[in-house]
Amino acid sequence: SAFADTQQYTSALTDLQKDSSFNTADYPDKADDYAIRFIQIAESADKELFVYTYQPSQKTTYLVATEINMSLSESVDGTLPYGLTLINSDGVFCKYKVNGVTVSSDVVRYYNITSISRDWMKGIDKETGNDNTKNAVAFEVGKLYAVITDDGGNVIYNCEIRTTVQIIDPFAGFLEYFTGFKFCSWAHCHSHYVAFSTDRKIDELMEADVSYLSQACYKHYSMTSGVWFTRDEPIEGFKTVKGTEVGETDDYGIKGKKYKWDRIQTVDEFISTEDLTDATKANLDGKQWVLRFLETEYIEDSIGIASSDTWTELSSVTVLRLKFITDGQVYNLGAVSDKVSEGNKPGNNNTDEVVSIWEWLERKTGVPQWVWTLLAVLIPIAIILPILSFIFPIVGTVILAAFKGLWRLISLPFRGIAALVRKIRARWE
């Protein structure tokens, strides 16, 4: 059952009681139940969208829902977090306005709601047990509303139950890779990921949507002003990752190593392909999947008596949707996931791994390493020989003869091949 237009200033209970089948006895007060339970939606005459909740512990523990994860279509594709503003609380019932949604003029409007969440509360909610900070706790909704305006202007609410997938114990972190030196800067790549298990069997994870907040951070040091920190305002981010995609580091500067990885990995694949710390491996224990969804730069600059570091921190990381195959069938489901913030230490040991200058030159130019090594020997000799020959004629002659002999020895295989080619060619002529 549902109802049509409501006014912003009516109470939650007044609106709900417009439904003749609504019975307050079905919603008892429970002091030890801290869940947010979704009841209903309503469009207002002012084109606002409201949601109504049952919060069993509200009389003793005041709770406020903060977001719903919702798409505005029949599919969960395009699911995003929408903020909530509490309008009023009436006993165990609350009424919220959905921020950022203006009711469209379409004949049929869809509201595909996966979950509703509130802030994590110490002493009530479970600790992470690792270096993550839990930001929000999510509760399943799994309802698709179709709101229809008929030819007579009447508004009809239809609701279908939709299956969701539960994200269990999400863990967010990052790996750090050295990507090279350039001028007065040392560059690293931070590869951000979220690991988790689910309440459903998944044979192949095809796609996932991830939401997060990113915050640019700066640390400055100078002999005159000392050390000081600044942070920009958090920015909302959203990524769709696919199992067919590959992530990689930027080719930044000298001696930086190139890294590549699959965007979606099993935990076993992640562990086997990365040099992870023991703490990271422990945090991954019991988890099934890893989504490597974002890369950011960590730059260290140093000029004279001043230096600065620039990096990005991620918070409120949550999984919104999973598309996967189980027993040959494809599923595309909204994901119910708590929000977590990653710690401030990289999860791998090889944070400052570098390559030889020859390997770096080969990657930059395509010329094999042995050629660069040979040139590094021959060019200085070529420069020095004329000088030695002028100053010390006999020594120069001896060195020149030795150099010619060395060159003949090095080029012997190539001259042999050339002679063989000439002989074969002569037979055919």
C-alpha positions as CSV (number, residue, x, y, z in Angstrom):
1,S,0.0,0.0,0.0
2,A,1.0,3.6,-0.6
3,F,-0.2,7.1,-0.8
4,A,0.3,10.1,-3.1
5,D,1.1,13.7,-2.4
6,T,2.4,14.8,1.0
7,Q,3.4,18.1,2.4
8,Q,6.9,18.6,3.8
9,Y,5.6,19.8,7.2
10,T,3.3,16.9,8.0
11,S,4.7,14.4,10.4
12,A,5.9,10.9,9.5
13,L,3.1,9.2,11.5
14,T,0.4,11.4,9.9
15,D,1.6,10.5,6.4
16,L,1.8,6.8,7.1
17,Q,-1.6,6.7,8.6
18,K,-3.1,7.8,5.3
19,D,-2.8,4.1,4.4
20,S,-5.8,2.3,5.9
21,S,-3.8,-0.9,6.4
22,F,-1.1,0.8,8.4
23,N,-1.0,-0.4,12.0
24,T,1.4,1.1,14.6
25,A,1.3,-2.1,16.6
26,D,3.4,-3.7,13.8
27,Y,6.2,-1.4,14.7
28,P,7.1,-1.9,18.4
29,D,9.7,0.0,20.4
30,K,12.9,-2.0,20.8
31,A,15.7,-0.3,22.8
32,D,18.4,-2.7,21.6
33,D,17.6,-2.7,17.9
34,Y,19.6,0.0,16.2
35,A,18.6,-0.8,12.6
36,I,17.1,1.6,10.1
37,R,14.1,-0.2,8.5
38,F,12.6,1.2,5.3
39,I,8.8,1.6,5.1
40,Q,7.7,3.7,2.2
41,I,8.3,6.5,-0.3
42,A,6.1,9.5,-1.3
43,E,6.3,12.2,-3.9
44,S,5.2,15.6,-2.8
45,A,3.3,18.2,-4.7
46,D,6.5,20.3,-4.8
47,K,8.3,17.5,-6.7
48,E,10.2,16.4,-3.7
49,L,10.8,12.8,-2.7
50,F,10.3,11.6,0.8
51,V,11.2,8.3,2.5
52,Y,9.8,6.9,5.7
53,T,11.6,4.6,8.2
54,Y,10.9,2.5,11.2
55,Q,13.7,3.0,13.8
56,P,13.0,0.6,16.7
57,S,15.4,2.2,19.3
58,Q,14.6,5.8,18.4
59,K,12.9,6.6,21.7
60,T,16.1,5.7,23.7
61,T,18.9,6.0,21.1
62,Y,18.4,8.9,18.6
63,L,19.5,7.8,15.2
64,V,19.5,9.6,11.8
65,A,19.7,7.9,8.4
66,T,22.2,9.6,6.2
67,E,21.9,8.1,2.7
68,I,20.0,5.8,0.4
69,N,21.6,3.9,-2.5
70,M,19.2,4.2,-5.4
71,S,18.9,4.3,-9.2
72,L,16.1,6.1,-11.1
73,S,15.4,3.2,-13.4
74,E,14.2,-0.4,-13.4
75,S,17.8,-1.6,-13.5
76,V,20.3,-1.1,-10.7
77,D,22.7,0.3,-13.3
78,G,23.4,3.9,-12.3
79,T,22.8,3.4,-8.6
80,L,24.2,6.3,-6.6
81,P,24.2,7.4,-3.0
82,Y,21.7,10.1,-2.3
83,G,21.9,12.1,0.9
84,L,18.9,12.4,3.3
85,T,17.6,15.3,5.4
86,L,15.6,14.5,8.4
87,I,12.2,16.3,8.3
88,N,10.8,15.0,11.6
89,S,10.7,12.1,14.0
90,D,7.5,10.8,15.5
91,G,8.2,8.0,18.0
92,V,9.8,5.2,16.1
93,F,8.9,6.7,12.7
94,C,11.0,9.2,10.7
95,K,10.4,11.2,7.6
96,Y,13.3,12.2,5.3
97,K,13.7,14.3,2.2
98,V,15.9,12.7,-0.5
99,N,18.5,15.3,-1.5
100,G,19.3,15.9,-5.1
101,V,16.1,14.3,-6.5
102,T,13.4,16.3,-8.3
103,V,10.4,14.3,-9.3
104,S,10.2,14.1,-13.0
105,S,7.1,14.8,-15.1
106,D,7.2,11.3,-16.7
107,V,4.1,9.3,-16.6
108,V,6.1,6.5,-14.8
109,R,8.8,7.3,-12.4
110,Y,11.2,4.6,-11.0
111,Y,13.0,4.5,-7.7
112,N,15.1,1.4,-7.4
113,I,16.4,1.4,-3.8
114,T,19.1,-1.0,-2.7
115,S,19.9,0.1,0.8
116,I,19.7,2.8,3.5
117,S,22.5,3.8,5.9
118,R,23.4,5.7,9.0
119,D,26.6,6.8,10.6
120,W,28.7,4.1,12.4
121,M,28.3,4.4,16.2
122,K,31.0,3.4,18.7
123,G,29.7,1.0,21.3
124,I,26.8,-0.1,19.2
125,D,28.3,-1.2,15.9
126,K,31.1,-3.7,15.3
127,E,34.7,-2.4,15.1
128,T,36.7,-3.1,11.9
129,G,39.5,-4.9,13.7
130,N,42.1,-3.4,11.3
131,D,43.5,0.0,10.3
132,N,40.2,0.9,8.4
133,T,37.7,3.3,9.9
134,K,34.1,2.4,9.4
135,N,32.0,5.5,8.3
136,A,28.5,4.1,7.8
137,V,26.4,1.0,8.4
138,A,24.0,-0.1,5.6
139,F,20.7,-1.9,5.9
140,E,18.9,-3.7,3.0
141,V,15.9,-2.2,1.3
142,G,15.7,-4.1,-2.0
143,K,12.6,-2.4,-3.4
144,L,11.7,-1.1,-6.8
145,Y,8.9,1.5,-6.8
146,A,7.1,2.5,-10.0
147,V,5.0,5.6,-9.4
148,I,2.4,6.1,-12.1
149,T,0.3,9.1,-12.9
150,D,-2.9,7.9,-14.7
151,D,-5.0,9.8,-17.3
152,G,-7.1,11.3,-14.5
153,G,-4.1,12.7,-12.6
154,N,-4.3,10.1,-9.9
155,V,-0.9,8.8,-8.6
156,I,-0.5,5.1,-8.1
157,Y,2.4,3.4,-6.2
158,N,3.6,-0.1,-7.2
159,C,6.3,-1.9,-5.3
160,E,8.4,-5.0,-6.2
161,I,10.9,-6.7,-4.0
162,R,14.3,-6.9,-5.6
163,T,17.2,-9.3,-4.7
164,T,20.4,-7.7,-3.4
165,V,23.9,-9.0,-2.7
166,Q,25.4,-8.4,0.8
167,I,29.0,-7.1,0.9
168,I,30.6,-8.7,4.0
169,D,33.5,-7.1,6.0
170,P,34.8,-4.7,3.3
171,F,38.4,-3.7,3.7
172,A,39.9,-0.7,1.8
173,G,43.6,-0.2,1.3
174,F,46.3,0.9,-1.3
175,L,49.6,-0.4,-2.7
176,E,52.4,2.0,-3.4
177,Y,54.8,1.7,-6.4
178,F,57.8,3.9,-7.3
179,T,57.2,5.3,-10.7
180,G,60.4,7.3,-11.2
181,F,62.5,10.4,-10.6
182,K,62.1,13.6,-12.6
183,F,63.9,16.9,-11.9
184,C,63.4,17.4,-8.2
185,S,60.5,15.0,-7.7
186,W,60.1,11.4,-6.7
187,A,56.8,9.9,-7.9
188,H,54.8,7.0,-6.6
189,C,51.5,5.5,-7.6
190,H,48.9,4.6,-5.1
191,S,46.7,1.8,-6.3
192,H,43.5,1.8,-4.3
193,Y,41.4,-1.3,-3.7
194,V,38.5,-2.7,-1.7
195,A,38.4,-6.4,-0.7
196,F,35.3,-8.2,0.5
197,S,33.3,-11.4,0.5
198,T,29.6,-11.8,-0.2
199,D,26.6,-13.8,0.9
200,R,26.2,-15.3,-2.6
201,K,28.2,-17.8,-4.6
202,I,30.0,-16.0,-7.4
203,D,31.8,-18.0,-10.2
204,E,32.9,-14.9,-12.2
205,L,32.7,-11.3,-11.1
206,M,32.2,-9.3,-14.3
207,E,31.5,-5.7,-13.2
208,A,31.3,-3.6,-10.0
209,D,30.4,0.0,-9.1
210,V,32.4,1.7,-6.3
211,S,31.6,5.0,-4.6
212,Y,34.1,6.9,-2.5
213,L,35.3,10.3,-1.2
214,S,38.7,11.5,-2.3
215,Q,40.7,14.3,-0.5
216,A,43.9,15.9,-1.7
217,C,46.4,16.3,1.1
218,Y,49.6,18.4,1.3
219,K,52.6,18.3,3.7
220,H,55.1,21.2,3.5
221,Y,58.5,21.6,5.3
222,S,61.0,24.4,5.3
223,M,63.8,25.5,7.5
224,T,62.1,28.8,8.1
225,S,58.4,27.9,8.6
226,G,58.7,24.3,9.9
227,V,56.1,21.6,9.0
228,W,52.4,22.3,8.2
229,F,49.5,20.3,6.6
230,T,46.6,21.2,4.5
231,R,43.7,19.3,3.0
232,D,41.2,20.1,0.3
233,E,37.5,19.4,0.7
234,P,36.4,15.8,0.0
235,I,35.1,15.1,-3.5
236,E,32.6,12.4,-4.4
237,G,34.0,9.8,-6.8
238,F,32.4,6.9,-8.7
239,K,34.1,4.1,-10.7
240,T,32.8,1.2,-12.7
241,V,35.4,-1.5,-12.9
242,K,35.2,-4.5,-15.3
243,G,36.9,-7.8,-15.3
244,T,38.2,-7.2,-18.8
245,E,40.1,-4.1,-17.8
246,V,43.8,-3.7,-16.7
247,G,45.2,-1.0,-14.5
248,E,48.8,0.2,-14.7
249,T,51.2,2.8,-13.4
250,D,52.1,5.9,-15.3
251,D,55.5,6.0,-17.0
252,Y,56.7,8.9,-15.0
253,G,60.5,9.2,-14.8
254,I,63.9,7.7,-14.6
255,K,64.3,4.2,-13.0
256,G,60.6,3.9,-12.2
257,K,59.2,0.4,-12.6
258,K,56.1,-0.3,-14.7
259,Y,53.3,-2.3,-13.0
260,K,50.1,-3.8,-14.4
261,W,47.2,-5.6,-12.8
262,D,43.7,-6.9,-13.4
263,R,41.0,-4.5,-12.2
264,I,39.0,-7.4,-10.7
265,Q,40.9,-10.2,-8.9
266,T,40.2,-13.0,-6.5
267,V,42.0,-12.6,-3.2
268,D,44.3,-15.6,-4.1
269,E,45.3,-13.9,-7.4
270,F,45.9,-10.6,-5.5
271,I,48.2,-12.3,-3.0
272,S,50.1,-14.3,-5.5
273,T,50.9,-11.4,-7.8
274,E,51.8,-8.7,-5.2
275,D,54.5,-8.5,-2.5
276,L,52.0,-7.8,0.4
277,T,52.8,-7.2,4.0
278,D,51.8,-9.8,6.6
279,A,49.3,-7.4,8.0
280,T,47.6,-7.0,4.6
281,K,47.5,-10.7,4.1
282,A,45.8,-11.1,7.6
283,N,43.2,-8.4,6.7
284,L,42.4,-10.4,3.5
285,D,41.9,-13.6,5.2
286,G,38.4,-15.1,4.5
287,K,37.7,-12.6,1.7
288,Q,36.9,-13.5,-1.8
289,W,37.3,-10.6,-4.2
290,V,39.4,-7.5,-4.8
291,L,38.4,-4.4,-6.8
292,R,41.3,-2.3,-7.8
293,F,39.3,0.8,-8.8
294,L,41.5,3.9,-8.7
295,E,45.1,5.2,-9.0
296,T,46.4,8.4,-7.5
297,E,49.8,10.1,-7.4
298,Y,52.1,10.5,-4.4
299,I,54.7,13.2,-5.2
300,E,57.7,14.1,-3.1
301,D,59.3,17.4,-4.1
302,S,62.6,18.8,-2.7
303,I,64.1,22.1,-3.6
304,G,66.9,23.5,-1.4
305,I,65.8,23.9,2.2
306,A,62.1,23.2,1.4
307,S,60.2,20.1,0.5
308,S,56.6,19.0,0.0
309,D,54.5,15.9,-0.3
310,T,51.2,15.6,-2.2
311,W,48.9,12.6,-2.0
312,T,45.2,11.6,-2.0
313,E,43.3,9.9,0.8
314,L,40.1,7.9,0.2
315,S,37.2,7.6,2.7
316,S,33.6,6.2,2.7
317,V,34.5,3.5,0.2
318,T,31.4,1.4,-0.6
319,V,30.3,-1.1,-3.3
320,L,27.1,-0.2,-5.0
321,R,26.5,-2.9,-7.6
322,L,27.9,-6.3,-8.7
323,K,27.4,-8.0,-12.0
324,F,28.4,-11.7,-11.9
325,I,27.9,-15.2,-13.2
326,T,26.8,-18.1,-11.0
327,D,26.1,-21.6,-12.4
328,G,26.0,-20.1,-15.9
329,Q,23.4,-17.4,-15.1
330,V,24.2,-13.7,-15.1
331,Y,23.1,-11.5,-12.2
332,N,23.1,-7.7,-11.9
333,L,22.3,-6.8,-8.3
334,G,22.4,-3.8,-6.0
335,A,25.0,-4.3,-3.2
336,V,24.4,-3.6,0.4
337,S,27.7,-2.4,1.8
338,D,29.0,-0.5,4.8
339,K,31.4,2.4,4.2
340,V,35.0,2.2,5.2
341,S,38.1,4.5,5.0
342,E,41.5,3.1,4.2
343,G,44.5,3.4,6.5
344,N,47.5,5.6,5.9
345,K,50.1,2.9,5.2
346,P,50.7,1.0,2.0
347,G,49.9,-2.7,2.0
348,N,52.9,-3.9,0.1
349,N,56.7,-4.3,0.8
350,N,58.1,-3.2,-2.5
351,T,57.2,0.5,-2.2
352,D,60.6,1.8,-3.5
353,E,61.4,-0.9,-6.1
354,V,63.5,0.5,-9.0
355,V,64.9,-0.9,-12.3
356,S,68.3,-0.6,-13.8
357,I,69.0,2.4,-16.0
358,W,69.4,-0.1,-18.9
359,E,65.9,-1.6,-18.3
360,W,64.4,1.9,-18.1
361,L,66.1,2.9,-21.4
362,E,64.8,-0.2,-23.1
363,R,61.3,0.5,-22.0
364,K,61.5,4.1,-23.1
365,T,63.1,3.5,-26.6
366,G,62.5,-0.2,-27.4
367,V,66.3,-0.7,-27.9
368,P,67.5,-3.8,-26.1
369,Q,69.4,-3.4,-22.8
370,W,72.6,-5.1,-24.2
371,V,72.9,-2.4,-26.8
372,W,72.8,0.4,-24.2
373,T,75.3,-1.4,-22.1
374,L,77.7,-1.8,-25.1
375,L,77.3,1.8,-26.0
376,A,78.1,2.8,-22.4
377,V,81.4,1.1,-22.8
378,L,82.3,2.0,-26.4
379,I,81.4,5.7,-26.4
380,P,83.8,6.7,-23.5
381,I,86.5,4.6,-25.2
382,A,85.9,6.3,-28.5
383,I,86.3,9.7,-26.8
384,I,89.4,8.8,-24.8
385,L,91.3,7.0,-27.6
386,P,92.1,10.0,-29.7
387,I,93.3,11.9,-26.6
388,L,95.6,9.0,-25.5
389,S,96.9,8.6,-29.0
390,F,97.9,12.3,-29.1
391,I,99.6,12.3,-25.7
392,F,101.0,8.8,-25.6
393,P,101.3,7.6,-29.2
394,I,102.6,4.1,-28.3
395,V,100.0,3.6,-25.5
396,G,97.3,4.9,-27.8
397,T,98.4,2.5,-30.5
398,V,98.3,-0.5,-28.2
399,I,94.9,0.4,-26.8
400,L,93.6,1.1,-30.3
401,A,94.8,-2.3,-31.4
402,A,93.2,-4.0,-28.3
403,F,90.0,-2.1,-29.0
404,K,90.0,-3.3,-32.6
405,G,90.6,-6.8,-31.5
406,L,87.7,-6.6,-29.0
407,W,85.4,-5.2,-31.6
408,R,86.4,-8.0,-34.0
409,L,85.6,-10.5,-31.3
410,I,82.2,-9.0,-30.5
411,S,81.3,-8.7,-34.2
412,L,82.6,-12.2,-35.2
413,P,79.2,-13.9,-34.9
414,F,77.6,-11.2,-37.1
415,R,80.4,-11.4,-39.7
416,G,80.0,-15.2,-39.8
417,I,76.3,-14.8,-40.4
418,A,77.0,-12.3,-43.2
419,A,79.6,-14.6,-44.8
420,L,77.1,-17.4,-44.8
421,V,74.4,-15.3,-46.4
422,R,76.9,-14.2,-49.1
423,K,77.8,-17.8,-49.8
424,I,74.2,-18.9,-50.1
425,R,73.4,-16.0,-52.3
426,A,76.3,-16.9,-54.6
427,R,75.0,-20.4,-55.1
428,W,71.7,-19.1,-56.3
429,E,73.2,-16.5,-58.7
